[in-house]
Each structure stands twice: as C-alpha cells, then as structure tokens.
Amino acid sequence: MSLNVVGGVCGVLIVCDVVLGYLDGRLNQSVGATRNQFGQAQQVQNTAQNLIVRIAQAGQTDPVLRDLLARHDFKVNLNTNSPAKPSP
C-alpha cells in the first residue's frame, strides 16, 4: 500500500515537472520576444536622434527645417564638441 502512495506521489511530481518545464519554455520565449522589442526600440531611438541632429545641422541654413524642429519642441545644441543629443 505504501509503495502505491509513493508511486502516486512520484507520478504527480513527474507531471508537475513536465508542466513546469513547458511553462518555463513559454516564459523564455516571451522574455526573448520582449528583449527583441527593446532592442528594436533602442535602434529606432538612435536612428531618430541621428535624424534630428542631421535636420538641425541642415536647419542652420534652411529656416523651414529649423521651424520644423521648433514646432515639435526639439532642441539640439550643435555648438559643442561632444555628439549632440536632442531633447524631446
């Protein structure tokens, strides 16, 4: 009788292990997808910052581009030696 109980408990533990392994795999996939989304967002942010700096550089001679940045509240300091970063 006690061997049947121990066998049943082992069976339940094996089922729990399989279910937890499956859930762990799904969680890892979700974490990987979220990590990829953050990576893509970082790339988009860097591209947007570079584009704003380029527009600001061109805006030094083109008032339309300068007004475009001002209308969207972007301020870029092009007078420093360090790379300029726009402030949203």
Biopython code that builds the backbone (N, CA, C, O; Angstrom):
import numpy as np
from Bio.PDB.StructureBuilder import StructureBuilder

atoms = [
    (1, "MET", "N", (0.823, -1.193, 0.000)),
    (1, "MET", "CA", (0.000, 0.000, 0.000)),
    (1, "MET", "C", (0.863, 1.252, 0.000)),
    (1, "MET", "O", (0.609, 2.172, -0.777)),
    (2, "SER", "N", (1.897, 1.306, 0.872)),
    (2, "SER", "CA", (2.733, 2.499, 0.947)),
    (2, "SER", "C", (3.530, 2.701, -0.345)),
    (2, "SER", "O", (3.823, 3.836, -0.723)),
    (3, "LEU", "N", (3.886, 1.586, -1.030)),
    (3, "LEU", "CA", (4.576, 1.732, -2.311)),
    (3, "LEU", "C", (3.656, 2.362, -3.350)),
    (3, "LEU", "O", (4.119, 3.121, -4.200)),
    (4, "ASN", "N", (2.359, 2.059, -3.295)),
    (4, "ASN", "CA", (1.406, 2.678, -4.219)),
    (4, "ASN", "C", (1.303, 4.180, -3.980)),
    (4, "ASN", "O", (1.218, 4.958, -4.930)),
    (5, "VAL", "N", (1.311, 4.589, -2.713)),
    (5, "VAL", "CA", (1.242, 6.012, -2.381)),
    (5, "VAL", "C", (2.512, 6.712, -2.856)),
    (5, "VAL", "O", (2.442, 7.787, -3.453)),
    (6, "VAL", "N", (3.659, 6.117, -2.597)),
    (6, "VAL", "CA", (4.932, 6.704, -3.025)),
    (6, "VAL", "C", (4.976, 6.779, -4.551)),
    (6, "VAL", "O", (5.428, 7.780, -5.108)),
    (7, "GLY", "N", (4.518, 5.745, -5.219)),
    (7, "GLY", "CA", (4.476, 5.742, -6.686)),
    (7, "GLY", "C", (3.545, 6.822, -7.209)),
    (7, "GLY", "O", (3.860, 7.492, -8.193)),
    (8, "GLY", "N", (2.398, 6.997, -6.557)),
    (8, "GLY", "CA", (1.464, 8.046, -6.961)),
    (8, "GLY", "C", (2.055, 9.432, -6.777)),
    (8, "GLY", "O", (1.901, 10.303, -7.633)),
    (9, "VAL", "N", (2.733, 9.629, -5.652)),
    (9, "VAL", "CA", (3.370, 10.925, -5.392)),
    (9, "VAL", "C", (4.458, 11.184, -6.441)),
    (9, "VAL", "O", (4.581, 12.300, -6.945)),
    (10, "CYS", "N", (5.233, 10.172, -6.763)),
    (10, "CYS", "CA", (6.264, 10.326, -7.798)),
    (10, "CYS", "C", (5.633, 10.652, -9.143)),
    (10, "CYS", "O", (6.151, 11.483, -9.888)),
    (11, "GLY", "N", (4.528, 10.010, -9.454)),
    (11, "GLY", "CA", (3.827, 10.296, -10.702)),
    (11, "GLY", "C", (3.351, 11.731, -10.760)),
    (11, "GLY", "O", (3.481, 12.394, -11.789)),
    (12, "VAL", "N", (2.797, 12.215, -9.654)),
    (12, "VAL", "CA", (2.338, 13.605, -9.597)),
    (12, "VAL", "C", (3.524, 14.554, -9.751)),
    (12, "VAL", "O", (3.425, 15.560, -10.454)),
    (13, "LEU", "N", (4.644, 14.240, -9.099)),
    (13, "LEU", "CA", (5.834, 15.083, -9.218)),
    (13, "LEU", "C", (6.368, 15.106, -10.645)),
    (13, "LEU", "O", (6.829, 16.147, -11.114)),
    (14, "ILE", "N", (6.312, 13.981, -11.335)),
    (14, "ILE", "CA", (6.769, 13.930, -12.726)),
    (14, "ILE", "C", (5.866, 14.788, -13.609)),
    (14, "ILE", "O", (6.354, 15.524, -14.467)),
    (15, "VAL", "N", (4.559, 14.697, -13.403)),
    (15, "VAL", "CA", (3.620, 15.513, -14.174)),
    (15, "VAL", "C", (3.867, 17.003, -13.897)),
    (15, "VAL", "O", (3.867, 17.819, -14.819)),
    (16, "CYS", "N", (4.076, 17.343, -12.634)),
    (16, "CYS", "CA", (4.370, 18.741, -12.276)),
    (16, "CYS", "C", (5.654, 19.211, -12.948)),
    (16, "CYS", "O", (5.718, 20.342, -13.430)),
    (17, "ASP", "N", (6.664, 18.370, -12.987)),
    (17, "ASP", "CA", (7.931, 18.722, -13.617)),
    (17, "ASP", "C", (7.738, 18.978, -15.111)),
    (17, "ASP", "O", (8.296, 19.932, -15.653)),
    (18, "VAL", "N", (6.966, 18.147, -15.768)),
    (18, "VAL", "CA", (6.714, 18.316, -17.205)),
    (18, "VAL", "C", (5.954, 19.614, -17.461)),
    (18, "VAL", "O", (6.288, 20.366, -18.376)),
    (19, "VAL", "N", (4.933, 19.872, -16.648)),
    (19, "VAL", "CA", (4.139, 21.099, -16.821)),
    (19, "VAL", "C", (5.007, 22.327, -16.563)),
    (19, "VAL", "O", (4.952, 23.289, -17.329)),
    (20, "LEU", "N", (5.796, 22.311, -15.510)),
    (20, "LEU", "CA", (6.664, 23.449, -15.205)),
    (20, "LEU", "C", (7.731, 23.652, -16.292)),
    (20, "LEU", "O", (8.076, 24.788, -16.615)),
    (21, "GLY", "N", (8.245, 22.573, -16.845)),
    (21, "GLY", "CA", (9.196, 22.686, -17.953)),
    (21, "GLY", "C", (8.568, 23.343, -19.165)),
    (21, "GLY", "O", (9.191, 24.184, -19.815)),
    (22, "TYR", "N", (7.336, 22.965, -19.473)),
    (22, "TYR", "CA", (6.607, 23.565, -20.598)),
    (22, "TYR", "C", (6.376, 25.056, -20.342)),
    (22, "TYR", "O", (6.603, 25.879, -21.229)),
    (23, "LEU", "N", (5.928, 25.403, -19.142)),
    (23, "LEU", "CA", (5.682, 26.803, -18.810)),
    (23, "LEU", "C", (6.980, 27.611, -18.830)),
    (23, "LEU", "O", (6.976, 28.772, -19.240)),
    (24, "ASP", "N", (8.071, 27.021, -18.400)),
    (24, "ASP", "CA", (9.363, 27.693, -18.427)),
    (24, "ASP", "C", (9.779, 28.003, -19.862)),
    (24, "ASP", "O", (10.299, 29.084, -20.138)),
    (25, "GLY", "N", (9.557, 27.077, -20.760)),
    (25, "GLY", "CA", (9.873, 27.298, -22.171)),
    (25, "GLY", "C", (9.065, 28.441, -22.754)),
    (25, "GLY", "O", (9.597, 29.279, -23.482)),
    (26, "ARG", "N", (7.784, 28.475, -22.437)),
    (26, "ARG", "CA", (6.946, 29.570, -22.938)),
    (26, "ARG", "C", (7.377, 30.907, -22.359)),
    (26, "ARG", "O", (7.387, 31.917, -23.063)),
    (27, "LEU", "N", (7.732, 30.918, -21.082)),
    (27, "LEU", "CA", (8.195, 32.154, -20.447)),
    (27, "LEU", "C", (9.500, 32.634, -21.080)),
    (27, "LEU", "O", (9.680, 33.832, -21.293)),
    (28, "ASN", "N", (10.400, 31.714, -21.379)),
    (28, "ASN", "CA", (11.660, 32.085, -22.029)),
    (28, "ASN", "C", (11.410, 32.674, -23.417)),
    (28, "ASN", "O", (12.093, 33.617, -23.816)),
    (29, "GLN", "N", (10.449, 32.135, -24.151)),
    (29, "GLN", "CA", (10.107, 32.688, -25.462)),
    (29, "GLN", "C", (9.565, 34.105, -25.315)),
    (29, "GLN", "O", (9.907, 34.992, -26.097)),
    (30, "SER", "N", (8.726, 34.311, -24.318)),
    (30, "SER", "CA", (8.160, 35.640, -24.084)),
    (30, "SER", "C", (9.238, 36.641, -23.704)),
    (30, "SER", "O", (9.227, 37.778, -24.175)),
    (31, "VAL", "N", (10.164, 36.225, -22.856)),
    (31, "VAL", "CA", (11.265, 37.107, -22.450)),
    (31, "VAL", "C", (12.131, 37.441, -23.660)),
    (31, "VAL", "O", (12.550, 38.588, -23.816)),
    (32, "GLY", "N", (12.402, 36.476, -24.505)),
    (32, "GLY", "CA", (13.193, 36.717, -25.709)),
    (32, "GLY", "C", (12.508, 37.691, -26.650)),
    (32, "GLY", "O", (13.159, 38.569, -27.216)),
    (33, "ALA", "N", (11.198, 37.545, -26.822)),
    (33, "ALA", "CA", (10.456, 38.470, -27.684)),
    (33, "ALA", "C", (10.475, 39.880, -27.121)),
    (33, "ALA", "O", (10.628, 40.846, -27.868)),
    (34, "THR", "N", (10.322, 40.006, -25.808)),
    (34, "THR", "CA", (10.364, 41.331, -25.180)),
    (34, "THR", "C", (11.753, 41.947, -25.325)),
    (34, "THR", "O", (11.874, 43.145, -25.585)),
    (35, "ARG", "N", (12.784, 41.155, -25.163)),
    (35, "ARG", "CA", (14.159, 41.639, -25.323)),
    (35, "ARG", "C", (14.377, 42.135, -26.755)),
    (35, "ARG", "O", (15.013, 43.169, -26.962)),
    (36, "ASN", "N", (13.857, 41.411, -27.733)),
    (36, "ASN", "CA", (13.978, 41.843, -29.126)),
    (36, "ASN", "C", (13.256, 43.162, -29.362)),
    (36, "ASN", "O", (13.755, 44.027, -30.081)),
    (37, "GLN", "N", (12.082, 43.317, -28.759)),
    (37, "GLN", "CA", (11.336, 44.566, -28.917)),
    (37, "GLN", "C", (12.103, 45.738, -28.323)),
    (37, "GLN", "O", (12.128, 46.819, -28.912)),
    (38, "PHE", "N", (12.729, 45.544, -27.165)),
    (38, "PHE", "CA", (13.531, 46.609, -26.563)),
    (38, "PHE", "C", (14.728, 46.945, -27.448)),
    (38, "PHE", "O", (15.081, 48.114, -27.600)),
    (39, "GLY", "N", (15.347, 45.927, -28.030)),
    (39, "GLY", "CA", (16.471, 46.167, -28.933)),
    (39, "GLY", "C", (16.058, 46.969, -30.151)),
    (39, "GLY", "O", (16.762, 47.888, -30.569)),
    (40, "GLN", "N", (14.907, 46.616, -30.720)),
    (40, "GLN", "CA", (14.407, 47.360, -31.873)),
    (40, "GLN", "C", (14.052, 48.793, -31.491)),
    (40, "GLN", "O", (14.311, 49.724, -32.254)),
    (41, "ALA", "N", (13.466, 48.970, -30.325)),
    (41, "ALA", "CA", (13.117, 50.315, -29.866)),
    (41, "ALA", "C", (14.376, 51.155, -29.680)),
    (41, "ALA", "O", (14.376, 52.342, -30.007)),
    (42, "GLN", "N", (15.441, 50.566, -29.164)),
    (42, "GLN", "CA", (16.701, 51.288, -28.991)),
    (42, "GLN", "C", (17.265, 51.702, -30.343)),
    (42, "GLN", "O", (17.762, 52.818, -30.495)),
    (43, "GLN", "N", (17.191, 50.805, -31.329)),
    (43, "GLN", "CA", (17.677, 51.145, -32.668)),
    (43, "GLN", "C", (16.868, 52.283, -33.279)),
    (43, "GLN", "O", (17.430, 53.183, -33.904)),
    (44, "VAL", "N", (15.558, 52.245, -33.101)),
    (44, "VAL", "CA", (14.704, 53.310, -33.625)),
    (44, "VAL", "C", (15.024, 54.629, -32.939)),
    (44, "VAL", "O", (15.074, 55.672, -33.591)),
    (45, "GLN", "N", (15.240, 54.592, -31.634)),
    (45, "GLN", "CA", (15.563, 55.806, -30.894)),
    (45, "GLN", "C", (16.882, 56.397, -31.381)),
    (45, "GLN", "O", (16.982, 57.604, -31.599)),
    (46, "ASN", "N", (17.886, 55.552, -31.551)),
    (46, "ASN", "CA", (19.177, 56.039, -32.039)),
    (46, "ASN", "C", (19.054, 56.636, -33.436)),
    (46, "ASN", "O", (19.640, 57.679, -33.727)),
    (47, "THR", "N", (18.294, 55.973, -34.292)),
    (47, "THR", "CA", (18.093, 56.477, -35.647)),
    (47, "THR", "C", (17.367, 57.819, -35.619)),
    (47, "THR", "O", (17.726, 58.742, -36.350)),
    (48, "ALA", "N", (16.350, 57.921, -34.777)),
    (48, "ALA", "CA", (15.596, 59.178, -34.676)),
    (48, "ALA", "C", (16.491, 60.300, -34.144)),
    (48, "ALA", "O", (16.420, 61.427, -34.635)),
    (49, "GLN", "N", (17.321, 60.009, -33.160)),
    (49, "GLN", "CA", (18.223, 61.031, -32.633)),
    (49, "GLN", "C", (19.199, 61.500, -33.710)),
    (49, "GLN", "O", (19.442, 62.698, -33.857)),
    (50, "ASN", "N", (19.751, 60.556, -34.454)),
    (50, "ASN", "CA", (20.676, 60.929, -35.528)),
    (50, "ASN", "C", (19.969, 61.758, -36.597)),
    (50, "ASN", "O", (20.539, 62.715, -37.122)),
    (51, "LEU", "N", (18.744, 61.398, -36.916)),
    (51, "LEU", "CA", (17.979, 62.143, -37.911)),
    (51, "LEU", "C", (17.698, 63.565, -37.437)),
    (51, "LEU", "O", (17.797, 64.510, -38.220)),
    (52, "ILE", "N", (17.351, 63.722, -36.175)),
    (52, "ILE", "CA", (17.074, 65.056, -35.632)),
    (52, "ILE", "C", (18.333, 65.919, -35.667)),
    (52, "ILE", "O", (18.270, 67.105, -35.988)),
    (53, "VAL", "N", (19.466, 65.322, -35.336)),
    (53, "VAL", "CA", (20.721, 66.085, -35.385)),
    (53, "VAL", "C", (21.013, 66.511, -36.821)),
    (53, "VAL", "O", (21.425, 67.645, -37.065)),
    (54, "ARG", "N", (20.797, 65.599, -37.773)),
    (54, "ARG", "CA", (21.041, 65.939, -39.179)),
    (54, "ARG", "C", (20.093, 67.037, -39.647)),
    (54, "ARG", "O", (20.499, 67.934, -40.386)),
    (55, "ILE", "N", (18.841, 66.973, -39.224)),
    (55, "ILE", "CA", (17.882, 68.021, -39.578)),
    (55, "ILE", "C", (18.307, 69.353, -38.949)),
    (55, "ILE", "O", (18.197, 70.408, -39.574)),
    (56, "ALA", "N", (18.789, 69.290, -37.711)),
    (56, "ALA", "CA", (19.244, 70.519, -37.047)),
    (56, "ALA", "C", (20.450, 71.106, -37.763)),
    (56, "ALA", "O", (20.558, 72.325, -37.895)),
    (57, "GLN", "N", (21.352, 70.257, -38.224)),
    (57, "GLN", "CA", (22.505, 70.750, -38.965)),
    (57, "GLN", "C", (22.062, 71.421, -40.265)),
    (57, "GLN", "O", (22.547, 72.497, -40.617)),
    (58, "ALA", "N", (21.145, 70.780, -40.962)),
    (58, "ALA", "CA", (20.632, 71.371, -42.196)),
    (58, "ALA", "C", (19.799, 72.609, -41.894)),
    (58, "ALA", "O", (19.729, 73.523, -42.716)),
    (59, "GLY", "N", (19.169, 72.649, -40.725)),
    (59, "GLY", "CA", (18.346, 73.784, -40.330)),
    (59, "GLY", "C", (19.138, 75.040, -40.067)),
    (59, "GLY", "O", (18.557, 76.119, -39.956)),
    (60, "GLN", "N", (20.464, 74.930, -39.962)),
    (60, "GLN", "CA", (21.292, 76.120, -39.787)),
    (60, "GLN", "C", (21.234, 77.013, -41.021)),
    (60, "GLN", "O", (21.426, 78.225, -40.931)),
    (61, "THR", "N", (20.969, 76.407, -42.165)),
    (61, "THR", "CA", (20.866, 77.187, -43.396)),
    (61, "THR", "C", (19.460, 77.181, -43.977)),
    (61, "THR", "O", (19.166, 77.961, -44.883)),
    (62, "ASP", "N", (18.591, 76.321, -43.477)),
    (62, "ASP", "CA", (17.231, 76.223, -44.013)),
    (62, "ASP", "C", (16.228, 76.533, -42.905)),
    (62, "ASP", "O", (16.057, 75.722, -41.995)),
    (63, "PRO", "N", (15.564, 77.678, -42.960)),
    (63, "PRO", "CA", (14.633, 78.046, -41.889)),
    (63, "PRO", "C", (13.417, 77.125, -41.785)),
    (63, "PRO", "O", (12.822, 77.012, -40.713)),
    (64, "VAL", "N", (13.046, 76.475, -42.871)),
    (64, "VAL", "CA", (11.898, 75.555, -42.821)),
    (64, "VAL", "C", (12.215, 74.379, -41.910)),
    (64, "VAL", "O", (11.374, 73.974, -41.108)),
    (65, "LEU", "N", (13.418, 73.827, -42.024)),
    (65, "LEU", "CA", (13.812, 72.709, -41.157)),
    (65, "LEU", "C", (13.955, 73.166, -39.713)),
    (65, "LEU", "O", (13.577, 72.444, -38.790)),
    (66, "ARG", "N", (14.498, 74.359, -39.517)),
    (66, "ARG", "CA", (14.632, 74.909, -38.165)),
    (66, "ARG", "C", (13.255, 75.080, -37.530)),
    (66, "ARG", "O", (13.073, 74.766, -36.354)),
    (67, "ASP", "N", (12.285, 75.576, -38.299)),
    (67, "ASP", "CA", (10.923, 75.736, -37.794)),
    (67, "ASP", "C", (10.266, 74.386, -37.507)),
    (67, "ASP", "O", (9.487, 74.254, -36.564)),
    (68, "LEU", "N", (10.588, 73.390, -38.328)),
    (68, "LEU", "CA", (10.039, 72.045, -38.103)),
    (68, "LEU", "C", (10.469, 71.514, -36.737)),
    (68, "LEU", "O", (9.647, 70.984, -35.990)),
    (69, "LEU", "N", (11.738, 71.654, -36.414)),
    (69, "LEU", "CA", (12.227, 71.193, -35.104)),
    (69, "LEU", "C", (11.593, 71.997, -33.973)),
    (69, "LEU", "O", (11.210, 71.434, -32.948)),
    (70, "ALA", "N", (11.485, 73.299, -34.157)),
    (70, "ALA", "CA", (10.897, 74.149, -33.119)),
    (70, "ALA", "C", (9.428, 73.816, -32.908)),
    (70, "ALA", "O", (8.945, 73.826, -31.775)),
    (71, "ARG", "N", (8.721, 73.525, -33.977)),
    (71, "ARG", "CA", (7.300, 73.212, -33.872)),
    (71, "ARG", "C", (7.067, 71.939, -33.058)),
    (71, "ARG", "O", (6.042, 71.808, -32.390)),
    (72, "HIS", "N", (8.010, 71.009, -33.111)),
    (72, "HIS", "CA", (7.873, 69.745, -32.369)),
    (72, "HIS", "C", (8.692, 69.746, -31.083)),
    (72, "HIS", "O", (8.907, 68.695, -30.481)),
    (73, "ASP", "N", (9.147, 70.917, -30.665)),
    (73, "ASP", "CA", (9.861, 71.109, -29.395)),
    (73, "ASP", "C", (11.157, 70.307, -29.286)),
    (73, "ASP", "O", (11.495, 69.820, -28.207)),
    (74, "PHE", "N", (11.879, 70.168, -30.390)),
    (74, "PHE", "CA", (13.197, 69.537, -30.338)),
    (74, "PHE", "C", (14.240, 70.633, -30.228)),
    (74, "PHE", "O", (14.224, 71.609, -30.978)),
    (75, "LYS", "N", (15.151, 70.451, -29.276)),
    (75, "LYS", "CA", (16.235, 71.402, -29.091)),
    (75, "LYS", "C", (17.551, 70.644, -29.205)),
    (75, "LYS", "O", (17.784, 69.675, -28.483)),
    (76, "VAL", "N", (18.407, 71.094, -30.115)),
    (76, "VAL", "CA", (19.682, 70.432, -30.348)),
    (76, "VAL", "C", (20.772, 71.475, -30.212)),
    (76, "VAL", "O", (20.689, 72.549, -30.808)),
    (77, "ASN", "N", (21.798, 71.162, -29.427)),
    (77, "ASN", "CA", (22.931, 72.056, -29.245)),
    (77, "ASN", "C", (24.043, 71.589, -30.182)),
    (77, "ASN", "O", (24.668, 70.556, -29.943)),
    (78, "LEU", "N", (24.284, 72.342, -31.233)),
    (78, "LEU", "CA", (25.309, 71.963, -32.202)),
    (78, "LEU", "C", (26.636, 72.665, -31.957)),
    (78, "LEU", "O", (27.565, 72.510, -32.750)),
    (79, "ASN", "N", (26.747, 73.430, -30.884)),
    (79, "ASN", "CA", (27.946, 74.219, -30.636)),
    (79, "ASN", "C", (28.970, 73.522, -29.756)),
    (79, "ASN", "O", (29.957, 74.150, -29.375)),
    (80, "THR", "N", (28.783, 72.268, -29.418)),
    (80, "THR", "CA", (29.731, 71.555, -28.559)),
    (80, "THR", "C", (30.535, 70.565, -29.385)),
    (80, "THR", "O", (30.161, 70.229, -30.509)),
    (81, "ASN", "N", (31.640, 70.103, -28.818)),
    (81, "ASN", "CA", (32.463, 69.095, -29.494)),
    (81, "ASN", "C", (31.947, 67.688, -29.279)),
    (81, "ASN", "O", (32.300, 66.773, -30.023)),
    (82, "SER", "N", (31.106, 67.508, -28.260)),
    (82, "SER", "CA", (30.547, 66.194, -27.993)),
    (82, "SER", "C", (29.370, 65.961, -28.931)),
    (82, "SER", "O", (28.779, 66.923, -29.422)),
    (83, "PRO", "N", (29.019, 64.704, -29.189)),
    (83, "PRO", "CA", (27.877, 64.432, -30.068)),
    (83, "PRO", "C", (26.606, 65.032, -29.481)),
    (83, "PRO", "O", (26.322, 64.876, -28.293)),
    (84, "ALA", "N", (25.861, 65.704, -30.312)),
    (84, "ALA", "CA", (24.637, 66.353, -29.859)),
    (84, "ALA", "C", (23.527, 65.334, -29.724)),
    (84, "ALA", "O", (23.387, 64.435, -30.553)),
    (85, "LYS", "N", (22.747, 65.482, -28.679)),
    (85, "LYS", "CA", (21.592, 64.621, -28.475)),
    (85, "LYS", "C", (20.369, 65.505, -28.336)),
    (85, "LYS", "O", (20.362, 66.447, -27.544)),
    (86, "PRO", "N", (19.338, 65.201, -29.102)),
    (86, "PRO", "CA", (18.130, 66.038, -28.991)),
    (86, "PRO", "C", (17.409, 65.785, -27.685)),
    (86, "PRO", "O", (17.454, 64.685, -27.133)),
    (87, "SER", "N", (16.754, 66.804, -27.208)),
    (87, "SER", "CA", (15.947, 66.633, -26.015)),
    (87, "SER", "C", (14.493, 66.755, -26.425)),
    (87, "SER", "O", (14.076, 67.788, -26.949)),
    (88, "PRO", "N", (13.716, 65.700, -26.188)),
    (88, "PRO", "CA", (12.301, 65.719, -26.636)),
    (88, "PRO", "C", (11.484, 66.740, -25.893)),
    (88, "PRO", "O", (10.288, 66.880, -26.149)),
]
sb = StructureBuilder()
sb.init_structure("model")
sb.init_model(0)
sb.init_chain("A")
sb.init_seg("    ")
for serial, (resi, resn, name, xyz) in enumerate(atoms, 1):
    if name == "N":
        sb.init_residue(resn, " ", resi, " ")
    sb.init_atom(name, np.array(xyz, "f"), 0.0, 1.0, " ", f" {name:<3s}", serial, name[0])
structure = sb.get_structure()
